[in-house]
């Protein structure tokens, strides 16, 4: 099995908090990601209809969707979530023990997909934690025009620790950076991955194109992340790797 993550990727992750690999996802898994996104968006629309609303948490009907912790609901999605590529990323970033902590689709609708403000993923936890890793997968080709992710290298911002975030009332976003640094845009083809630490600042722009823009995010931690002062997982705590080997090789 060929290795996709190189020593240079590992070094950049340690030094700058991120790395990018183009065309990392197989054609089969990319098709699974696309089908699963369509399936889960249909389920979210059904839930919005049931509740009589167009806004659930930070998802806005026809504008922006964040569909979280639903990987088990979509056919075959776990094959990607617990596949060889994700195992390789985990070993290179957080080590030989890994748990699935969180997963979500981030979808920006055509000509309406709104921006997502500068934040650290850890800012949504709101408490000190052992840094985990986020894998942002481009389900579509990513451009400036369709609101691709922007990554802020550690050396650009001079911050490698968790900072306090403020919540924006209108969007529900949590914001941790208000400066002028523009970061590095991930202008990548579909099937690419952007890998970054939970302490790495990132944001994304609005989708101004006539096509939907989809990304799938998985997050993995080296240990169970629990609620403060409790032994209850904050989100997910699904065992993935133990001593470098998949806990459930059948996935």
C-alpha positions as CSV (number, residue, x, y, z in Angstrom):
1,X,0.0,0.0,0.0
2,X,1.5,3.3,-1.1
3,X,1.9,6.0,1.5
4,X,0.3,9.4,0.7
5,X,1.4,11.3,3.8
6,X,5.1,12.2,3.6
7,X,7.7,13.3,6.2
8,X,7.4,16.8,4.7
9,X,3.7,16.8,5.5
10,X,4.4,15.7,9.0
11,X,7.0,18.5,9.5
12,X,4.6,21.1,8.1
13,X,1.9,20.0,10.4
14,X,4.2,20.3,13.4
15,X,5.6,23.6,12.3
16,X,2.6,25.4,10.7
17,X,-0.4,23.4,11.9
18,X,-1.6,22.1,8.6
19,X,-0.8,20.4,5.2
20,X,-2.6,19.9,2.0
21,X,-2.6,16.8,-0.3
22,X,-4.3,17.0,-3.7
23,X,-6.1,14.0,-5.2
24,X,-5.7,12.0,-2.0
25,X,-9.2,10.4,-2.0
26,X,-9.9,7.5,-4.3
27,X,-12.6,7.9,-7.0
28,X,-14.7,5.3,-5.3
29,X,-14.6,7.1,-1.9
30,X,-15.2,10.4,-3.6
31,X,-18.4,9.0,-5.1
32,X,-19.4,7.7,-1.6
33,X,-18.9,11.2,-0.2
34,X,-21.1,12.8,-2.8
35,X,-23.9,10.3,-2.5
36,X,-23.8,10.5,1.3
37,X,-24.0,14.3,1.2
38,X,-27.1,14.3,-1.0
39,X,-28.7,11.6,1.3
40,X,-28.0,13.6,4.5
41,X,-29.2,16.9,3.1
42,X,-32.5,15.3,2.3
43,X,-32.8,14.1,5.9
44,X,-32.0,17.6,7.2
45,X,-34.7,19.1,5.0
46,X,-37.2,16.6,6.4
47,X,-36.2,17.6,9.9
48,X,-36.5,21.3,9.2
49,X,-40.0,20.7,7.8
50,X,-40.9,18.7,10.8
51,X,-39.8,21.5,13.1
52,X,-41.3,24.2,10.9
53,X,-38.0,26.1,10.6
54,X,-35.3,27.0,8.1
55,X,-32.5,27.3,10.7
56,X,-31.1,24.5,12.8
57,X,-28.0,25.4,14.8
58,X,-25.7,27.0,12.2
59,X,-27.4,25.4,9.2
60,X,-29.6,27.7,7.1
61,X,-31.9,26.3,4.5
62,X,-30.8,27.0,0.9
63,X,-27.7,28.9,2.2
64,X,-25.3,26.8,4.4
65,X,-25.5,23.3,5.8
66,X,-23.6,21.8,8.7
67,X,-24.7,18.2,9.0
68,X,-22.9,16.7,12.0
69,X,-22.4,13.3,13.6
70,X,-24.5,11.5,11.0
71,X,-21.9,9.2,9.3
72,X,-23.7,6.1,10.4
73,X,-26.9,7.2,8.7
74,X,-25.4,7.4,5.2
75,X,-24.7,4.2,3.2
76,X,-21.0,3.3,3.1
77,X,-19.8,6.6,4.5
78,X,-17.9,4.7,7.3
79,X,-15.7,3.1,4.6
80,X,-14.1,6.5,4.2
81,X,-14.3,7.6,7.8
82,X,-12.4,4.5,9.0
83,X,-10.4,3.9,5.8
84,X,-6.7,3.6,5.1
85,X,-6.3,7.3,4.2
86,X,-7.7,8.5,7.5
87,X,-5.6,6.0,9.4
88,X,-2.5,7.3,7.7
89,X,-3.4,10.9,8.5
90,X,-4.0,10.0,12.2
91,X,-0.7,8.2,12.5
92,X,1.2,11.1,11.0
93,X,-0.5,13.8,13.2
94,X,-1.9,12.5,16.5
95,X,-0.2,9.2,16.8
96,X,-1.0,5.5,16.8
97,X,-4.2,5.7,18.9
98,X,-7.2,7.5,17.5
99,X,-10.9,8.0,18.1
100,X,-13.4,9.5,15.7
101,X,-14.4,12.7,17.6
102,X,-16.7,14.5,15.1
103,X,-17.8,14.4,11.5
104,X,-19.8,16.9,9.5
105,X,-20.7,18.0,5.9
106,X,-20.2,21.7,5.2
107,X,-22.3,22.7,2.2
108,X,-22.6,26.2,0.7
109,X,-25.5,26.5,-1.7
110,X,-25.2,28.1,-5.1
111,X,-25.0,31.9,-5.1
112,X,-26.1,32.0,-1.5
113,X,-23.6,30.0,0.6
114,X,-22.6,32.4,3.3
115,X,-19.1,32.8,4.9
116,X,-17.7,31.1,7.9
117,X,-15.7,33.2,10.3
118,X,-12.1,32.8,11.5
119,X,-12.0,30.2,14.3
120,X,-10.1,27.3,15.8
121,X,-12.0,24.1,15.9
122,X,-11.0,23.9,19.6
123,X,-12.8,27.2,20.1
124,X,-16.1,25.4,19.8
125,X,-15.1,23.2,22.7
126,X,-14.4,26.2,24.9
127,X,-12.0,24.4,27.2
128,X,-8.3,23.2,27.2
129,X,-7.8,19.9,25.4
130,X,-5.1,17.8,23.8
131,X,-5.1,19.0,20.2
132,X,-6.9,16.8,17.7
133,X,-6.8,16.7,13.9
134,X,-9.3,17.9,11.4
135,X,-9.4,16.4,7.8
136,X,-11.3,18.7,5.5
137,X,-12.1,16.8,2.3
138,X,-13.0,18.7,-0.9
139,X,-16.1,17.0,-2.3
140,X,-16.1,19.5,-5.2
141,X,-13.4,21.5,-6.9
142,X,-12.5,24.4,-4.6
143,X,-12.0,28.0,-5.7
144,X,-12.0,31.4,-4.2
145,X,-15.3,32.0,-5.9
146,X,-17.1,29.1,-4.3
147,X,-15.9,29.9,-0.8
148,X,-13.0,27.5,-0.2
149,X,-11.4,27.1,3.2
150,X,-8.5,29.4,4.2
151,X,-5.9,28.2,6.6
152,X,-3.8,30.4,8.8
153,X,-0.3,29.0,9.3
154,X,1.1,29.3,12.8
155,X,3.9,31.5,11.6
156,X,1.5,34.0,10.0
157,X,-0.5,34.6,13.2
158,X,1.9,33.7,15.9
159,X,-0.7,31.7,17.9
160,X,-0.3,28.0,18.7
161,X,-2.6,27.8,21.7
162,X,-6.4,28.0,22.2
163,X,-7.8,31.5,22.5
164,X,-11.2,32.7,23.7
165,X,-13.9,32.9,20.9
166,X,-16.9,35.2,20.8
167,X,-20.3,34.1,19.4
168,X,-21.9,36.1,16.6
169,X,-25.6,36.5,17.1
170,X,-26.8,36.5,13.5
171,X,-24.9,33.5,12.2
172,X,-24.1,31.5,15.3
173,X,-20.5,31.5,14.4
174,X,-17.8,31.6,17.0
175,X,-15.0,34.0,16.1
176,X,-11.5,34.0,17.5
177,X,-9.5,36.2,15.1
178,X,-10.4,39.7,14.0
179,X,-7.1,40.8,12.3
180,X,-6.1,41.5,8.8
181,X,-4.2,38.3,7.9
182,X,-5.8,36.6,4.9
183,X,-4.4,33.1,5.3
184,X,-3.8,30.6,2.6
185,X,-6.7,29.6,0.4
186,X,-7.1,25.8,-0.4
187,X,-7.6,26.1,-4.1
188,X,-7.7,22.3,-4.8
189,X,-9.5,19.8,-7.0
190,X,-12.2,17.5,-5.7
191,X,-10.7,14.5,-3.8
192,X,-8.1,16.6,-2.0
193,X,-7.7,16.9,1.7
194,X,-6.7,19.8,4.0
195,X,-5.4,18.5,7.3
196,X,-5.0,20.9,10.3
197,X,-4.8,21.0,14.1
198,X,-7.7,22.0,16.3
199,X,-5.6,25.0,17.2
200,X,-5.2,26.2,13.6
201,X,-7.2,29.2,12.6
202,X,-9.3,28.8,9.5
203,X,-12.3,30.3,7.8
204,X,-14.2,30.2,4.4
205,X,-15.8,32.6,2.1
206,X,-19.2,32.9,0.5
207,X,-20.1,30.8,-2.6
208,X,-20.8,33.2,-5.4
209,X,-20.9,30.6,-8.2
210,X,-24.0,28.8,-9.7
211,X,-22.9,25.5,-8.3
212,X,-23.2,23.9,-4.8
213,X,-19.9,23.7,-2.9
214,X,-19.5,20.6,-0.6
215,X,-16.8,19.6,1.9
216,X,-16.8,16.7,4.4
217,X,-15.0,17.1,7.7
218,X,-13.8,14.3,10.0
219,X,-12.0,14.9,13.3
220,X,-9.9,12.4,15.2
221,X,-8.5,12.6,18.7
222,X,-5.7,10.7,20.4
223,X,-7.9,10.2,23.5
224,X,-11.6,10.4,24.4
225,X,-12.6,14.1,24.7
226,X,-15.1,14.3,27.5
227,X,-17.2,17.1,28.9
228,X,-15.6,19.1,31.6
229,X,-15.8,17.5,35.0
230,X,-17.5,14.4,33.6
231,X,-16.7,11.1,32.1
232,X,-19.1,11.5,29.3
233,X,-17.9,12.0,25.7
234,X,-18.5,15.5,24.4
235,X,-19.4,14.3,20.9
236,X,-18.2,11.0,19.5
237,X,-15.6,8.7,20.9
238,X,-15.5,5.9,18.4
239,X,-12.3,3.8,18.6
240,X,-10.4,3.8,15.3
241,X,-6.8,3.0,15.9
242,X,-5.0,1.2,18.7
243,X,-1.2,0.9,18.6
244,X,-1.4,1.9,14.9
245,X,-3.8,-0.8,13.9
246,X,-7.5,-0.4,13.0
247,X,-9.8,-1.4,15.8
248,X,-12.4,-2.5,13.2
249,X,-10.6,-3.5,10.1
250,X,-13.8,-4.4,8.3
251,X,-14.8,-0.8,7.9
